[in-house]
């Protein structure tokens, strides 16, 4: 990476949106600027899991301001990630599309596991080098992440749909703080987190760290009141619970170190933290300085490019795990990209999602060869592959699902030209590689005019490749039942 590179990470959390700008130099990232706005999107999900218009407008307004600050930044050095609220929101596409335009950079809705991985990366980036076994817990607005790692390497990741905003709304809906409400909130939190015991057993770590969100809110109060020196322990949590019960309502909480924007969700966060301490046998946790946004910054360095090593490594890992025939996958991937460039006139050397779909289209064959495309799609969508946003995995899954058979199952995906062109390129590549060899593409053209595609082959091609010609004729028939048309000019 070049000397003194400027990087930016945007964290679209359930309670706050954050922008962290850093300068990478001499193998370290130094903070240049940090902006935070409390948008409370997590409060804006209705019973149908749709973001309210007001919540969307709050988020868009914040992203527009962040976008002004980021004008002129290298797109390869900026990454925006969204977490649990947008994972849940049914209308997230509308928010993400407009939000990306206002920000000036694409927004990735990341999986819970990838969020956990990035949190761990951010936490350890602020810690001294060590061989210790580490537990990291991050209680956010609508999700809680646990990570178990050894030194700098994350080894176990988990994300649970439980957070300070959600729990405060559910168990303290009017801001009333009673012993009964806390008991119910803790009991419910233990029920959600109970399965964590299978992985995060007491004694499996040397040191525990609490990151961001609730940890910072609790830690700041304990430190301001002389109850802690950067550590959250059981005594401190018990003392804080008594202060909240004494206040009786959220509006009457008066504590040194308590910031106004954190007061409404403190009760829910404390309930979850107390439940985690009891369930996992935690006596104390150090307050970590690193968080998700630092993890995103370091991920930009580690992978260098957003489309770089991490996702490539994940693709290779999936191919290895499911014993994919690498040479055939490469033939399909290269052919699909060639056809896509022919069709679009693009000079882009690689279309990464199309390439990865070609490489991985047969991952489901180990499960069932006759219906493997459906198994392949399921594996890709739910693999939690590191470095991929959930939307990217869904995109890959739809490409692979539609690479053979009828097109009705992906009719929404091909309703727009980009999806139709990608899928056509992949389906044609699979046909042309049916003999599991690199096809002869010299003189072959694929053109698009409006809703019509034309595949032109050189003279005598159909006599030389009769089976390919037959399969292409069937493919043209399949597309005739869609809004698109595939015309074959085969001699």
C-alpha positions in Angstrom: 0.0 0.0 0.0 1.3 3.5 -0.8 3.0 5.6 1.8 0.6 7.8 3.9 -2.7 6.4 2.6 -5.9 8.0 3.7 -8.7 5.5 4.6 -12.3 5.9 5.7 -14.8 3.6 7.5 -18.5 4.3 7.9 -20.4 2.2 10.5 -24.2 2.4 10.1 -25.2 1.1 13.5 -28.6 0.7 15.0 -28.3 3.7 17.3 -25.5 5.8 15.7 -23.8 6.3 12.4 -20.0 6.8 12.6 -17.3 8.0 10.2 -13.7 7.3 11.0 -10.9 8.7 8.8 -7.4 7.4 9.3 -4.0 7.8 7.8 -2.0 4.6 7.2 1.7 5.2 7.5 4.6 3.2 9.0 2.4 0.2 9.5 0.0 2.1 11.8 -3.3 3.9 11.4 -3.6 7.3 13.0 -7.0 8.9 13.4 -7.5 12.0 11.2 -11.1 12.6 12.0 -14.1 11.0 13.8 -17.7 12.0 13.3 -20.7 10.4 15.1 -24.4 11.1 14.8 -27.2 9.6 16.8 -29.8 8.5 14.2 -31.7 5.8 16.3 -32.6 3.8 13.2 -33.1 0.8 15.5 -36.1 2.6 17.0 -37.6 3.1 13.5 -38.5 -0.6 12.7 -42.2 -1.2 12.7 -44.0 -4.5 13.5 -43.6 -5.5 9.8 -39.8 -4.9 10.1 -39.9 -1.9 7.8 -37.9 1.3 8.5 -40.2 4.2 9.0 -40.0 7.2 6.6 -38.7 9.3 9.5 -35.9 6.8 10.3 -34.9 6.7 6.7 -34.8 10.4 6.4 -32.6 10.7 9.6 -30.2 8.2 8.1 -30.1 9.8 4.7 -29.5 13.2 6.1 -26.5 11.9 8.1 -25.1 10.1 5.1 -25.4 13.2 3.0 -23.2 15.1 5.6 -20.7 12.2 5.7 -20.7 12.2 1.9 -19.7 15.8 1.7 -16.7 15.1 3.9 -15.7 12.1 1.8 -15.8 13.8 -1.6 -12.7 13.1 -3.6 -11.7 10.0 -1.6 -10.3 7.0 -3.5 -13.3 4.5 -3.7 -10.8 1.7 -3.0 -10.0 3.2 0.4 -13.5 3.7 1.7 -15.9 1.1 3.0 -19.4 1.6 4.5 -21.0 -1.3 6.5 -24.4 -1.6 7.9 -25.4 -4.0 10.7 -28.4 -5.5 12.4 -31.1 -2.9 11.8 -30.6 -3.0 8.1 -30.1 -6.8 8.2 -33.6 -7.0 9.6 -35.3 -4.2 7.6 -37.5 -5.5 4.8 -37.3 -2.2 2.9 -33.5 -2.0 3.3 -32.9 -1.9 -0.5 -34.7 1.4 -0.8 -32.6 2.9 2.1 -29.3 1.4 0.9 -29.8 2.6 -2.7 -30.5 6.2 -1.8 -28.0 6.2 1.1 -25.2 5.0 -1.2 -26.0 7.8 -3.7 -25.9 10.4 -0.9 -22.8 9.0 0.6 -21.0 8.6 -2.7 -19.9 5.0 -1.9 -21.7 1.7 -1.8 -23.1 0.5 1.5 -22.5 -3.2 2.4 -25.1 -4.9 4.7 -22.7 -7.3 6.4 -23.6 -10.6 8.0 -23.5 -11.0 11.8 -20.5 -13.2 11.6 -18.6 -10.7 9.4 -19.5 -8.0 11.9 -18.0 -10.1 14.6 -14.9 -10.7 12.6 -14.4 -7.0 12.0 -15.1 -6.1 15.6 -12.4 -8.6 16.7 -10.0 -7.1 14.1 -10.7 -3.6 15.5 -10.3 -4.6 19.1 -7.0 -6.5 18.6 -5.6 -3.6 16.5 -5.6 -1.5 19.6 -4.0 -4.1 21.9 -0.4 -5.0 22.4 0.8 -8.1 20.5 0.1 -11.1 22.7 -0.4 -14.9 22.5 -3.3 -14.7 24.9 -6.7 -16.3 24.3 -9.2 -13.5 24.0 -13.0 -13.2 24.4 -14.5 -10.1 22.9 -18.2 -9.1 23.5 -19.9 -6.3 21.7 -23.4 -5.3 22.8 -24.8 -3.1 20.1 -28.2 -1.6 19.5 -29.9 -4.7 18.0 -27.3 -7.4 18.0 -24.6 -8.8 20.3 -21.4 -10.3 19.0 -19.1 -12.8 20.7 -15.7 -13.7 19.4 -13.1 -16.1 20.7 -9.6 -15.6 19.3 -6.0 -16.5 19.9 -3.8 -13.5 19.7 -4.8 -11.7 16.5 -6.6 -14.6 14.9 -10.4 -14.9 15.4 -11.3 -18.6 15.8 -15.0 -18.6 16.8 -17.7 -16.0 15.8 -21.3 -15.6 16.8 -24.0 -12.9 16.5 -27.3 -12.9 18.3 -30.3 -10.7 17.6 -30.3 -9.0 21.0 -29.2 -5.5 21.7 -29.5 -2.5 24.0 -32.0 -0.6 21.8 -34.2 -3.6 21.2 -34.2 -4.7 24.8 -34.8 -1.2 26.2 -37.9 -0.9 23.9 -39.2 -4.3 24.7 -38.7 -4.5 28.5 -38.6 -0.8 29.5 -41.1 0.6 26.9 -42.2 3.7 28.9 -38.8 4.2 30.4 -39.9 2.8 33.8 -37.1 1.1 35.7 -38.3 -1.6 38.1 -36.7 -4.7 39.6 -39.3 -6.9 37.9 -38.5 -5.4 34.5 -34.8 -6.0 35.0 -35.4 -9.6 36.1 -37.6 -10.3 33.0 -35.0 -8.6 30.7 -32.1 -10.6 32.1 -34.1 -13.9 32.0 -35.0 -13.3 28.3 -31.4 -12.3 27.5 -30.1 -15.6 29.0 -32.5 -17.5 26.9 -31.3 -15.9 23.7 -27.6 -16.2 24.7 -27.9 -19.7 26.1 -26.4 -21.4 23.0 -23.3 -19.3 23.4 -22.2 -21.7 26.1 -21.7 -24.4 23.4 -18.7 -22.4 22.0 -17.8 -19.7 24.6 -17.3 -21.9 27.6 -15.9 -20.5 30.9 -12.1 -21.0 31.0 -11.7 -21.0 27.2 -10.1 -17.5 27.3 -7.3 -15.7 29.2 -8.7 -12.2 29.0 -12.2 -10.8 28.2 -12.8 -7.5 26.4 -16.0 -5.5 26.1 -16.2 -3.4 23.0 -18.1 -0.3 22.0 -21.8 0.5 22.6 -23.0 -0.6 26.0 -19.4 -1.2 27.2 -18.4 2.4 26.6 -21.6 3.7 28.3 -21.1 1.5 31.4 -17.4 2.1 31.5 -17.6 5.9 31.3 -20.1 6.0 34.2 -18.1 3.6 36.4 -14.9 5.5 35.8 -16.5 8.9 36.4 -17.9 7.7 39.7 -14.6 6.1 40.9 -15.9 2.6 40.5 -13.4 1.4 37.8 -10.1 1.9 36.1 -11.0 0.7 32.6 -12.6 -2.6 33.9 -16.3 -3.6 34.1 -16.9 -6.1 36.9 -19.8 -7.7 38.7 -19.7 -5.2 41.6 -19.7 -2.3 39.2 -22.8 -3.7 37.3 -24.6 -4.3 40.6 -23.9 -0.8 41.8 -25.1 0.6 38.4 -28.3 -1.4 38.6 -29.1 0.0 42.0 -28.6 3.6 40.7 -31.1 2.9 37.9 -33.6 1.4 40.2 -33.3 4.4 42.5 -33.9 6.7 39.5 -37.1 4.8 38.8 -37.5 6.2 35.2 -35.0 6.8 32.4 -35.7 10.6 32.5 -34.6 10.8 36.1 -31.2 9.1 35.6 -28.5 11.5 36.9 -25.1 10.0 36.8 -21.6 11.4 36.3 -20.2 10.3 33.0 -23.6 9.5 31.5 -24.0 11.0 28.0 -27.5 12.1 27.0 -27.6 10.0 23.8 -26.8 6.8 25.8 -29.3 7.2 28.6 -32.4 5.8 26.7 -30.8 2.4 26.0 -28.7 1.9 29.1 -31.2 -0.3 30.9 -31.5 -2.8 28.0 -27.7 -2.9 27.6 -27.0 -3.5 31.3 -29.6 -6.4 31.4 -27.8 -8.1 28.5 -24.4 -7.6 30.0 -25.4 -8.9 33.4 -27.0 -12.0 31.7 -23.8 -12.6 29.8 -21.6 -12.3 32.9 -23.8 -14.8 34.7 -24.2 -17.2 31.8 -20.5 -17.4 30.8 -19.1 -17.1 34.3 -17.4 -13.7 33.5 -16.0 -11.9 36.6 -14.6 -8.8 34.7 -14.0 -7.4 31.3 -11.5 -4.9 30.1 -13.0 -2.0 28.1 -11.6 -2.3 24.6 -10.6 0.8 22.7 -11.1 -0.7 19.2 -14.4 -1.4 17.6 -16.1 -2.2 14.2 -14.9 0.9 12.4 -11.2 0.2 13.3 -11.7 -3.3 12.0 -13.0 -2.0 8.7 -10.0 0.3 8.4 -7.6 -2.5 9.0 -9.5 -4.8 6.7 -8.9 -2.3 3.9 -5.2 -2.6 4.6 -5.2 -6.4 5.0 -7.1 -7.0 1.7 -5.6 -3.8 0.1 -8.6 -3.6 -2.2 -12.3 -4.3 -1.3 -12.3 -7.0 -3.9 -9.0 -8.4 -2.9 -7.4 -11.2 -0.9 -10.0 -11.9 1.7 -12.9 -12.7 -0.6 -10.6 -14.5 -3.1 -9.4 -16.6 -0.2 -13.0 -17.3 0.9 -13.9 -18.4 -2.7 -10.9 -20.7 -2.7 -11.8 -22.1 0.7 -15.3 -22.9 -0.5 -14.0 -24.5 -3.7 -11.6 -26.7 -1.7 -14.2 -27.6 0.9 -16.7 -28.9 -1.7 -14.0 -30.4 -4.0 -14.9 -28.2 -7.0 -13.1 -29.0 -10.2 -10.9 -25.9 -10.3 -9.9 -26.1 -14.0 -13.5 -26.3 -15.2 -14.6 -23.5 -12.8 -11.9 -21.3 -14.2 -12.9 -22.1 -17.8 -16.6 -21.1 -17.0 -15.5 -18.0 -15.1 -13.2 -16.7 -17.8 -15.7 -17.4 -20.6 -18.5 -15.7 -18.7 -16.4 -12.6 -18.2 -15.4 -12.6 -21.8 -19.0 -12.7 -23.0 -20.0 -10.1 -20.5 -17.3 -7.7 -21.8 -18.4 -8.4 -25.4 -22.0 -7.6 -24.5 -21.4 -4.5 -22.5 -18.3 -3.1 -24.2 -16.7 -2.9 -20.8 -12.9 -2.5 -20.5 -13.1 -3.7 -16.9 -10.6 -6.6 -16.7 -12.6 -8.5 -14.1 -16.2 -8.8 -13.1 -15.6 -10.3 -9.7 -19.1 -11.5 -8.8 -19.5 -13.1 -12.2 -16.0 -14.7 -11.9 -16.7 -16.1 -8.5 -20.1 -17.4 -9.6 -18.3 -19.3 -12.4 -15.7 -20.7 -10.1 -18.3 -21.8 -7.5 -21.3 -22.8 -9.7 -20.8 -26.5 -8.9 -20.2 -26.4 -5.2 -23.5 -28.2 -4.7 -22.6 -31.3 -6.7 -21.2 -33.0 -3.6 -24.8 -32.9 -2.2 -26.8 -33.9 -5.3 -25.6 -33.8 -8.9 -29.1 -33.8 -10.5 -30.3 -30.7 -8.6 -26.9 -29.2 -7.7 -27.6 -25.6 -8.8 -30.2 -25.3 -6.0 -27.8 -26.7 -3.5 -25.0 -24.5 -4.8 -27.2 -21.4 -4.4 -28.1 -22.3 -0.8 -24.5 -22.9 0.1 -23.4 -19.6 -1.2 -26.2 -17.5 0.3 -25.7 -19.0 3.8 -22.0 -19.7 3.8 -21.2 -16.5 5.8 -18.0 -16.4 3.6 -15.6 -13.9 5.1 -15.3 -10.6 3.4 -18.6 -10.8 1.6 -21.6 -8.6 2.3 -25.0 -10.4 2.6 -26.1 -8.7 -0.6 -23.1 -10.0 -2.4 -23.7 -13.6 -1.3 -27.4 -13.3 -2.3 -26.3 -11.9 -5.7 -23.9 -14.9 -6.1 -26.6 -17.3 -5.1 -29.1 -16.0 -7.6 -26.5 -16.2 -10.4 -25.7 -19.8 -9.5 -29.4 -20.7 -9.0 -30.2 -19.4 -12.5 -27.2 -20.8 -14.4 -29.2 -23.8 -15.6 -32.8 -24.8 -16.0 -35.9 -22.6 -16.3 -35.5 -18.9 -15.9 -38.8 -18.3 -14.1 -37.1 -19.0 -10.7 -35.0 -15.9 -11.2 -37.4 -13.7 -13.0 -37.0 -10.8 -10.5 -33.2 -11.0 -10.9 -33.4 -10.7 -14.7 -36.1 -8.1 -14.8 -33.4 -5.5 -15.0 -30.7 -5.4 -17.7 -27.6 -5.8 -15.4 -28.9 -9.0 -13.9 -30.1 -10.4 -17.3 -26.7 -9.7 -18.9 -24.8 -11.3 -16.1 -26.9 -14.4 -16.0 -26.9 -14.8 -19.8 -23.1 -14.6 -19.9 -22.9 -17.3 -17.2 -25.5 -19.6 -18.8 -23.8 -19.3 -22.2 -20.4 -20.0 -20.6 -21.7 -23.2 -18.9 -23.0 -24.3 -22.3 -19.8 -23.5 -24.2 -17.8 -25.3 -21.5 -20.0 -28.4 -21.5 -17.2 -30.6 -22.6 -15.2 -29.4 -19.6 -12.6 -27.8 -21.8 -11.8 -24.1 -22.6 -14.1 -23.2 -25.6 -13.0 -21.7 -28.9 -14.2 -18.1 -28.6 -12.2 -16.5 -31.5 -14.6 -14.8 -33.9 -17.6 -15.2 -31.5 -19.6 -12.1 -30.7 -22.4 -11.4 -28.2 -24.2 -8.1 -28.8 -27.1 -6.4 -27.1 -29.7 -4.0 -28.6 -32.5 -3.1 -26.2 -34.1 -6.3 -25.0 -32.5 -8.4 -27.7 -29.2 -10.3 -27.5 -27.5 -11.7 -30.6 -24.8 -14.4 -30.4 -22.8 -14.6 -33.7 -20.4 -17.5 -34.4 -17.8 -17.7 -37.2 -18.3 -19.8 -40.3 -18.8 -23.5 -40.0 -18.9 -23.2 -36.2 -22.1 -25.3 -35.8 -20.7 -28.1 -37.9 -17.6 -28.1 -35.7 -19.5 -28.0 -32.4 -22.9 -29.6 -33.0 -23.7 -30.4 -29.4 -22.9 -26.8 -28.4 -25.2 -25.5 -31.2 -28.0 -27.8 -30.0 -27.7 -26.6 -26.4 -27.6 -23.0 -27.6 -30.8 -23.5 -29.5 -32.5 -24.8 -26.3 -31.1 -21.8 -24.5 -32.7 -19.4 -27.0 -36.0 -21.1 -26.4 -35.6 -20.6 -22.7 -35.1 -16.9 -23.1 -38.1 -16.6 -25.4 -40.3 -17.1 -22.4 -38.8 -14.0 -20.7 -39.0 -10.3 -21.6 -35.6 -10.8 -23.3 -34.8 -12.5 -26.7 -31.7 -14.4 -27.6 -31.0 -14.6 -31.4 -28.5 -17.1 -32.7 -26.5 -16.5 -35.9 -24.7 -19.8 -36.2 -23.3 -21.1 -39.5 
